[in-house]
Amino acid sequence: MGENSKFSVGIPAYNTESRLKVMIDSIVKNTESFVQDADYKIVVGDDGSTKNVSEIKKVAKDYNAGYIRHEKNKGIPAIWNSLTKYNECEISILFNDDNRVREESKSWLQCLDFFFNNNEHAGVVGFPLYHVDLKTDKPSD
């Protein structure tokens, strides 16, 4: 995850570090590097957490991720907007902390890169993710 990243991966967090850590792990473990460690950077957006703030900051620091914080909870659209404004990369990718990058999707970032390089008018693209059941922390169907 380098200084000259093309992709910024933004992840909002609110009052929990455990889901955030699992989400970032899924990105790191299930992403093949394709531009010599300069392909993406992760940014954590704390949306006014009232508990676990130091733990959320620690998760961001442990992964060398950027960190921004709203002093008050403003909701998902507001933190996504803040994550996008914080971004200095060419392309913003926004997740939630209850998503996981699928193990079989290790080339997801290369696929996005290919798509955007070959479709100059594209603005939004989806790709396979797991949505996690928050009670079991297992992928839901």
Salt bridges, closest charged atoms under 4 A:
ASP25 OD2 - LYS21 NZ 3.41
ASP46 OD2 - ARG69 NH1 3.02
ASP47 OD1 - HIS70 ND1 2.81
ASP62 OD2 - LYS58 NZ 2.86
GLU71 OE2 - ARG69 NE 3.94
ASP97 OD2 - ARG19 NH2 3.26
ASP98 OD2 - HIS131 NE2 3.59
GLU104 OE2 - ARG102 NH1 3.54
ASP113 OD1 - LYS6 NZ 2.46
GLU120 OE2 - HIS121 NE2 3.37
ASP137 OD1 - ARG100 NH2 3.07
